[in-house]
Amino acid sequence: MRWAPGPGVCWAGFCSLLLLQQFGWAVAFDQDEEVRLEVTIRNRDMLDQAPSCLHTFSRVELVNQHNAEVIIKSIGIARERTVQVNRDGSDIDGAPIYDSLSQQVHVSRVTNNYVALEPGQGAIVPLTFLPRFPPPQSEGETLVALPLDLSCWQQADRERWLGSVATWNNLGLVVDEPEMYKVSTTLLVETNYGTAKVPFDVKSMRENPYALPDTIFFSKEESQNTSLGADKPSDSYLADNGVRILATNINPHESKATESTPECYDLYLTHPGSEVSSIDVQVHEILVSRPENVNVQVIPGKAPSLALLESGPQHAIREWTNEGPLLIPSDDEQHYVATICRNNSDEIARDPEADNHVKEKAHWIDPESVEGSLGFVQIRTDTETVFVSLVEDGGGMARSRYYADLRPELDKTPVRNDSDAPLLQSFPEKIEVVVVDGTEDTVAIEVGLNNTGDVDVTVVSTSLAFDSTDDEKLSDLGIKVGVIPDALESNDWTIRAGEHIDGAISLSITWNHTLGIGHTADIEGRVVVQGSAIYKSPDSWHRELRSDPRLDSNMTAEIPVIVHLAQGRIALAFVGSTSPFSDLFVFEHGPKSLDTIEAAFFPRDQSDFIALSTGPEDDVSGFKSIDHHIRAYSTTNLSVALASVEVFGEEETLVNDTASSLCNRLQVSTTQSLGATLDEGISDLGLIYLKYEFPHIGYLSKNVQTDNSLTLYPTKCSLRFSTWPESGTHSLPLLVYSGSVEVSVGGLDAITESPLPTRPPFRHNRVGSLMGFPKMLDWFQNSKAGSSLRSLLTSKRTENDEVLLARYMYGLAKTSINLESSTLRPILLKV
């Protein structure tokens, strides 16, 4: 027996060429009649279903059938032709043929330029098959359900962010019917008698037991580092699960122009034999063949349950934990291994050991002649080595469309442990608003945020989400919703660790439409506040979200929002007053059992009470203040409570002790009710005590003030109260007027001097109107002064009393339109 000189080139544990004299079983090809060399390829069954990313090993056996010595000069593989076939190996009509893929079948090279075989002598040549595949045929987008451990509101918000995106990880890469490809080629054995040409084919499956992609596609370099731009989430978006996203606010912070955010791909491994083995697989090394193009790094946040060591951009990584290798447990889950990123301008230091390891095999696995090749990733475990090709070709990038799968009515978000609870907490914990039919108002509610964690959290976006089944109600209501991060703007949208910010967000709801639903109904939704501890701009957060749909889910705050659509009203009713004159109030239609108030009047000075005094019992000289008791009530059939009561001045500002406005004379306090029922369908919200104090200027008879141009017009104040839940701004006009009525309205008997009366007791009985045209007409017809005026007017023209008085009063106003020069005192008319 004669062996080939030299040990040859060893690769993956096999020497390049070995000689033998006896063979086991073989699958023989037709031998070449001239060369007379018997060629046999072993392990054909393995070569008929080779998995992706792995080398499938076989061997070629050569036997000299000549009677003389045969010199083997070289062994090679002819150009390959790849075509997709059916799973049973049959041809697919019209399937395209790929003849420009990287070489897949390799045989070892002949060392020392030749191998001599004596008659009957044989040799073994190692053969390897590393399948390559064409770019995936685009058949639309791959639909990927968002994780069910996200609430339906988070799912909808993330679906809106993601849309249709390039796939930047291999999560969920499990194919029910993997593609099969047939590779046809020819083995070429050059001898001193000629070249033996042996056609053969092998088959590959586009899947592997590690659930790895066979190729990672990156975008063309010029298309990288783009910002959100037109891809920013829209303000109105209907997710697949029926959630409507409204009123989105996005952090205005943009990535700096000098900051380059490269494309990255997260690699996950599945235990290859979890069904038959309970032993963990150890990952000892991961490297990239061309660190000038790409790098490998470990980001601990990708696998928060593991204590991974953070590793920046590297040529190779060999330590994941303090113990060294990464353990892949024996289960069916995918486990994070590393992230492959395109390089920025920074140069990656080369690893000599990695360079030496791939030096001999790189030209087989990753020939530089292949257009768009960026090299390959090699992952070495304790059992085998796997390879993933890296290609720059945007056309081959797989696309996924994430969709929200959990519907609002089925939302059963798991209860989180304290350790998994969101870092951002809101106060109040929920927002409730009551929208009363037929009203028009705006509610603005401030919500604070509390960072309960030990890291700073930047708010990426805030959104409002409703169940789309309420779209019609929202439309009919004319509700306009805006989430405005007021306080966050001055703080770069960042909440420091342990910090709480009052009024971090403001929710406003405006309505101006009649409900028309005829009953009480609720609209429920969420304010979704998305935070991040790592990413400071929406651009970088959005890019990372594409590779991890669960990104920062523990930093998402959900604030429940409930809008109650209600029939009825919320108003104020008269209870009692220390003033004997109910004409200081304007009453409107309301429940029969209550005197609903529309407005209230207050005389500027005690002297302005003169016009209201109709007799001795109405002497008001001792009055130093007027106290009104008012009840807030609701007929909405909802649980509503009085929250606050305040007095506002003419400038729409709260009154205070230092204000010079007449509104400062008004003081208000309240007593909340526990929801007692006043009458059927009427709820008591609480009592309001409204006090108006006169200035202390002495006795009425000695201090009658005169009007000037500055006091001719009434001062407009308002009493405003709010409820919980919020139901809008409820306002009661309060008018402080000046002047007196210089006519008597009580007949002859009333116009007599009377002694100074004492202050009347508290009472709430109502008397007839003392102001307005009907009383003026009564004076015109029945009093001496009025009768004299009537006689004067009837001597000029004959008309009924109403017309005569109206013409006369109109004439007075016409000639006295300039109030500054008028000698007439203004009068208060209740109309």
Secondary structure, 3 states (H helix, E strand, C coil): CCCCCCCCCCECCECCCEEECCCCCCCECCCCCCCCEEEEECCHHHHCCEECCECEEEEEEEEECCCCCEEEEEEEECCCEEEEECCCCCECCCCCEECCCCCCEEECCCHHHCEEECCCCEEEEEEEECCCCCCCCCCCCEEEECCCCCCHHHHHHHHHHHCEEECCECCCCCCCCCCEEEEEEEEEEEECCEEEEEEEEEEEECCCCCCCCCEEEECCHHHCCCCCHHHCCCCEEECCCCEEEEEEEECCCCCCCCCCCCCEEEEEEECCCCCCCCCCEEEEEEEECCCCCEEEEECHHHCCCCCCCCEEEECEECCCECCECEEECCCCCEEEEEEEEECCCCCCCCCHHHHHHHHCCHHHHCCCCCCCEEEEEEEEECCCEEEEEEEECHHHCCEEEEECCCCHHHCCCCCCCHHHCCCEEEECCCEEEEEECCCCEEEEEEEEEEECCCCCEEEEEEEEEEEHHHHHHHHHHCCEEEEECHHHHCCCCEECCCCEEEEEEEEEEEECCCCCCCCCEEEEEEEEEEEECCCCCHHHHHHHHCCCCCCCHHHEEEEEEEEEEECCCEEEEEEEECCCCHHHEEECCCCCCCEEEEEEEEECCHHHHHHHCCCHHHCCCCCCEEEEEEEEEECCCCCCEEEEEEEECCCCCECCCCCCCHHHHEEEEEEECCCCEEECCEEEEEEEEEEEECCCCCCHHHCCCCCCHHHCCCEEEEEEEEEECECCCEEEEEEEECCCCCCCCCCHHHCCCCCCCCCCCCECCCCCCCCCHHHHHHHHHHCHHHHHHHHHHHCCCCCCHHHHHHHHHHHHHHHCCCCCCCCCCCCCCCC
